[in-house]
Amino acid sequence: MARFVPGTRALRTLEAAARHLNFTRAADELGLTPAAVSHQIKEFEDQLGLTLFARTSRTVRLTAAGAVLSEASADAIDLLNRAVSRAQKLARGQSLLKVTADAHFAAKWLMRRVDGFRALKPDIELRFDISYEVRDFDRDDVDVGIRFGAGKYPGLAADRLFDNVIVPVCSPALLRNGPPLRTPRDLFNHRLVHIEWSRQGVTWPNWQMWMAAAGVDDFDDSRTMVFGTSSDCIQAAIDGSAVALADFAMVAHDLSEGRLVQPFELGVRMAAEYAYFLVYPQASAYDPRIVAFRDWILEEAGKTRT
């Protein structure tokens, strides 16, 4: 006798409701109304002849049967997502390489150089997934990625691109027309901006750290401005409203084209284990497209280091 097998919509509803144990939050995630989630769960229960959730006026909890089926639903959805990713990669053939990178790295470094790869390898079509979300190579339709981190990604190969050296930058107009910048203490007369980032006890260099490296021990960082993204920080410097601390690799092009200047040579290095890495599945390490892209980007990264 054929058994009832729920569709993917019902499975996703069950999985979300079980994960949140709240039909309203599950509905928000799925783009449904709480009533629609409740109706789908009730229909699912009626078709199976099982009670999956124990409901009271204030709480929702899984029954033993609900726990078994919600776990199976999560596994089934994950398996289907992985299969869809593999199918998408097969369908687009071997001439296309899909690269994922965050918007800041893409705008400030990658896109300024990518025409060189296209000229070198015209038979490989590049497409980009620009997102701050970390992609899963098994579940998402991407082949290689650029990630900032410690380079330890289980199951992935990781090639270090370059170290992060944080330097002060400002617009040429600010240097010409603003208060002079002859010594680090002269920075006290300017608006100073930086980003705030820390992970596993490692902190992105800020103005307090830069001033300490410059031998300034009485710096008051309460007057500095903190930005949420490096892009906003760099843009404030380009606009002439501030002196920013920026990753040298991300502003090298702006420096070479005169949009920014570096008033002091001193740079503060990020912790040695953190850097930008090119990452890809170890199983794909000999894919000709990935080999070509890896060789090219490592050469370009070497130029940046120089």
C-alpha positions as CSV (number, residue, x, y, z in Angstrom):
1,M,0.0,0.0,0.0
2,A,1.4,3.4,-1.0
3,R,2.1,5.7,2.0
4,F,1.4,9.4,2.0
5,V,4.5,11.4,1.3
6,P,4.2,15.1,2.0
7,G,5.3,17.7,-0.6
8,T,8.3,20.0,-0.1
9,R,6.0,22.9,1.0
10,A,4.6,20.9,3.9
11,L,8.1,19.7,4.8
12,R,9.4,23.3,4.9
13,T,6.5,24.4,7.0
14,L,7.0,21.5,9.5
15,E,10.8,22.2,9.7
16,A,10.4,25.9,10.3
17,A,7.6,25.4,12.9
18,A,9.7,22.8,14.7
19,R,12.8,24.9,14.7
20,H,11.1,28.1,16.0
21,L,8.4,26.3,18.1
22,N,6.4,29.4,17.2
23,F,4.0,29.5,14.3
24,T,4.2,33.3,14.0
25,R,8.0,33.3,13.6
26,A,7.8,30.3,11.2
27,A,5.2,32.2,9.2
28,D,7.4,35.3,9.0
29,E,10.3,33.1,7.7
30,L,8.2,31.4,5.1
31,G,6.2,34.4,3.9
32,L,2.9,33.0,5.1
33,T,0.3,34.0,7.7
34,P,0.3,32.2,11.1
35,A,-3.1,30.8,10.2
36,A,-1.7,29.3,7.0
37,V,1.1,27.6,8.9
38,S,-1.4,26.3,11.5
39,H,-3.6,25.0,8.7
40,Q,-0.8,23.2,6.9
41,I,0.4,21.6,10.1
42,K,-3.2,20.4,10.9
43,E,-3.6,19.1,7.4
44,F,-0.3,17.3,7.7
45,E,-1.4,15.7,11.0
46,D,-4.7,14.6,9.6
47,Q,-3.1,13.0,6.6
48,L,-0.6,11.1,8.7
49,G,-3.0,10.4,11.6
50,L,-0.4,11.7,14.0
51,T,-0.1,14.6,16.4
52,L,3.1,16.5,15.7
53,F,2.7,19.5,18.0
54,A,1.2,19.8,21.5
55,R,-0.4,23.2,21.6
56,T,-1.6,25.3,24.5
57,S,-2.8,28.9,24.6
58,R,0.8,30.0,25.2
59,T,3.2,27.3,24.0
60,V,3.9,25.0,21.2
61,R,6.1,21.9,21.6
62,L,7.0,18.9,19.5
63,T,5.6,15.5,20.3
64,A,7.8,12.5,19.9
65,A,6.3,11.8,16.5
66,G,6.8,15.5,15.6
67,A,10.5,15.4,16.6
68,V,11.1,12.3,14.4
69,L,9.4,13.9,11.4
70,S,10.8,17.4,11.8
71,E,14.4,15.9,11.9
72,A,13.6,13.8,8.8
73,S,12.1,16.9,7.1
74,A,15.3,18.9,7.7
75,D,17.4,16.1,6.3
76,A,15.2,15.8,3.2
77,I,15.3,19.5,2.5
78,D,19.0,19.6,2.9
79,L,19.5,16.6,0.6
80,L,17.2,18.2,-2.0
81,N,19.0,21.5,-1.8
82,R,22.4,19.7,-2.4
83,A,20.9,17.8,-5.3
84,V,19.6,21.0,-6.9
85,S,23.0,22.7,-6.5
86,R,24.7,19.7,-8.2
87,A,22.1,19.8,-11.0
88,Q,22.5,23.5,-11.6
89,K,26.3,23.1,-11.9
90,L,25.8,20.2,-14.4
91,A,23.3,22.2,-16.4
92,R,25.5,25.2,-16.8
93,G,28.3,23.2,-18.2
94,Q,32.1,23.4,-17.9
95,S,32.7,26.8,-19.5
96,L,31.2,28.9,-16.6
97,L,32.8,29.6,-13.3
98,K,30.7,31.2,-10.5
99,V,32.6,33.2,-7.9
100,T,31.2,34.4,-4.6
101,A,32.6,37.4,-2.8
102,D,31.5,40.1,-0.4
103,A,30.5,43.5,-1.9
104,H,33.5,45.4,-0.4
105,F,36.1,43.0,-1.8
106,A,34.3,42.8,-5.1
107,A,34.1,46.6,-5.6
108,K,37.5,47.6,-4.2
109,W,39.7,44.8,-5.5
110,L,38.2,42.0,-7.7
111,M,36.2,43.9,-10.3
112,R,39.0,46.3,-11.0
113,R,41.1,43.4,-12.2
114,V,38.7,40.9,-13.6
115,D,39.0,42.1,-17.2
116,G,42.6,40.8,-17.1
117,F,41.3,37.2,-16.4
118,R,38.8,37.5,-19.1
119,A,41.5,38.5,-21.6
120,L,43.7,35.7,-20.4
121,K,41.0,33.0,-20.4
122,P,38.3,34.0,-22.9
123,D,36.9,30.5,-23.0
124,I,35.9,30.7,-19.3
125,E,32.8,32.7,-18.5
126,L,32.8,34.4,-15.1
127,R,29.7,35.0,-13.1
128,F,29.5,36.6,-9.7
129,D,27.5,36.1,-6.5
130,I,28.0,39.2,-4.5
131,S,26.9,38.7,-0.9
132,Y,28.1,39.1,2.6
133,E,26.5,35.8,3.4
134,V,28.9,32.8,3.5
135,R,27.9,30.4,0.8
136,D,27.8,26.6,1.2
137,F,29.5,24.9,-1.8
138,D,27.3,21.8,-1.4
139,R,24.0,23.8,-1.3
140,D,24.6,27.0,-3.3
141,D,25.4,27.3,-7.0
142,V,28.9,28.6,-6.6
143,D,32.3,27.2,-7.5
144,V,34.9,29.3,-5.7
145,G,34.7,32.1,-3.1
146,I,36.8,34.8,-1.4
147,R,36.4,34.8,2.3
148,F,38.0,36.8,5.1
149,G,38.9,34.7,8.1
150,A,41.5,32.3,9.6
151,G,41.6,30.0,6.6
152,K,40.4,26.9,8.4
153,Y,37.4,25.6,6.5
154,P,36.7,21.9,6.8
155,G,36.6,20.2,3.4
156,L,37.8,23.3,1.6
157,A,41.1,24.2,0.1
158,A,42.2,27.8,1.1
159,D,44.9,29.9,-0.6
160,R,46.0,33.0,1.2
161,L,45.8,36.1,-1.0
162,F,47.5,38.8,1.0
163,D,47.9,40.1,4.5
164,N,45.9,43.0,5.8
165,V,47.9,46.2,6.5
166,I,45.8,49.0,7.9
167,V,46.9,52.5,7.0
168,P,45.5,56.1,7.3
169,V,44.1,57.6,4.1
170,C,42.4,60.8,3.2
171,S,41.4,62.9,0.2
172,P,44.1,65.1,-1.5
173,A,41.7,68.0,-0.9
174,L,41.7,67.5,2.8
175,L,45.5,67.3,2.8
176,R,45.8,70.5,0.8
177,N,43.1,72.6,2.5
178,G,42.7,71.2,6.0
179,P,44.9,71.4,9.1
180,P,48.4,70.2,8.3
181,L,49.3,66.5,8.8
182,R,53.0,66.5,9.5
183,T,53.1,64.3,12.6
184,P,50.6,61.7,14.0
185,R,49.5,64.2,16.7
186,D,48.2,66.5,13.9
187,L,45.5,63.9,13.4
188,F,43.9,65.2,16.6
189,N,42.6,68.2,14.5
190,H,40.7,65.9,12.1
191,R,37.7,63.7,12.2
192,L,39.0,60.1,12.4
193,V,36.9,57.1,11.3
194,H,37.4,53.4,11.4
195,I,35.4,50.1,11.5
196,E,34.8,48.0,14.6
197,W,35.3,44.3,14.1
198,S,36.4,41.5,16.4
199,R,36.3,37.7,16.3
200,Q,37.8,35.1,18.6
201,G,39.8,37.6,20.6
202,V,41.2,39.3,17.4
203,T,40.3,43.0,16.8
204,W,40.5,44.9,13.5
205,P,43.1,47.7,14.0
206,N,41.5,50.9,15.2
207,W,42.8,54.4,15.8
208,Q,43.8,53.6,19.4
209,M,46.0,50.8,18.1
210,W,47.4,52.9,15.3
211,M,48.3,55.8,17.7
212,A,50.0,53.4,20.1
213,A,52.1,52.1,17.2
214,A,53.0,55.7,16.3
215,G,54.2,56.4,19.8
216,V,51.2,58.5,20.8
217,D,50.1,57.4,24.3
218,D,47.6,60.1,25.2
219,F,45.1,59.6,22.4
220,D,41.4,60.0,23.3
221,D,39.4,57.7,21.1
222,S,36.1,59.0,22.3
223,R,36.1,61.5,19.4
224,T,36.5,58.8,16.7
225,M,33.6,57.7,14.5
226,V,32.9,54.0,14.0
227,F,31.4,52.9,10.7
228,G,29.6,49.6,10.1
229,T,31.4,48.7,6.8
230,S,34.8,49.4,5.3
231,S,33.1,50.8,2.2
232,D,31.4,53.5,4.2
233,C,34.6,54.3,6.0
234,I,36.6,54.6,2.8
235,Q,33.9,56.7,1.1
236,A,34.1,59.2,4.0
237,A,37.8,59.6,3.3
238,I,37.2,60.0,-0.5
239,D,34.5,62.6,0.2
240,G,37.0,64.7,2.2
241,S,35.2,64.6,5.5
242,A,37.5,62.4,7.4
243,V,40.8,60.5,7.7
244,A,40.1,56.8,7.7
245,L,41.9,53.7,8.6
246,A,41.7,51.3,5.7
247,D,43.0,48.0,4.5
248,F,45.8,49.0,2.0
249,A,44.9,46.3,-0.5
250,M,41.3,47.7,-0.7
251,V,42.5,51.2,-1.3
252,A,45.5,50.6,-3.5
253,H,43.6,51.5,-6.6
254,D,42.2,54.7,-5.1
255,L,45.7,55.6,-4.0
256,S,47.3,54.9,-7.4
257,E,44.6,57.0,-9.2
258,G,44.8,59.9,-6.8
259,R,41.4,59.7,-5.1
260,L,43.1,59.0,-1.8
261,V,46.5,59.8,-0.3
262,Q,48.4,58.2,2.6
263,P,49.6,60.9,4.9
264,F,51.7,58.6,7.0
265,E,53.6,55.4,6.0
266,L,52.9,53.6,9.2
267,G,50.6,50.6,8.9
268,V,49.3,48.2,11.5
269,R,49.0,44.6,10.6
270,M,46.0,42.5,11.2
271,A,46.6,39.3,13.3
272,A,48.7,37.0,11.2
273,E,46.2,34.2,11.0
274,Y,43.5,36.4,9.5
275,A,43.5,37.3,5.8
276,Y,41.5,37.1,2.5
277,F,41.5,33.5,1.2
278,L,40.4,31.9,-2.1
279,V,38.4,28.9,-1.1
280,Y,36.9,26.0,-3.0
281,P,36.1,22.3,-2.4
282,Q,39.1,20.1,-2.1
283,A,37.4,17.7,-4.5
284,S,37.5,20.4,-7.1
285,A,41.1,21.4,-6.7
286,Y,42.0,20.1,-10.2
287,D,39.1,21.5,-12.1
288,P,40.7,23.4,-15.0
289,R,38.5,26.4,-14.5
290,I,39.4,26.7,-10.8
291,V,43.1,26.0,-11.5
292,A,43.1,28.9,-14.0
293,F,41.3,31.3,-11.7
294,R,43.5,30.3,-8.7
295,D,46.7,30.9,-10.7
296,W,45.5,34.3,-12.0
297,I,44.2,35.6,-8.6
298,L,47.3,34.5,-6.7
299,E,49.4,36.4,-9.3
300,E,47.3,39.5,-8.9
301,A,47.4,39.2,-5.1
302,G,51.2,39.0,-5.4
303,K,51.2,42.3,-7.2
304,T,49.1,43.9,-4.4
305,R,51.6,42.6,-1.8
306,T,54.4,44.2,-3.8
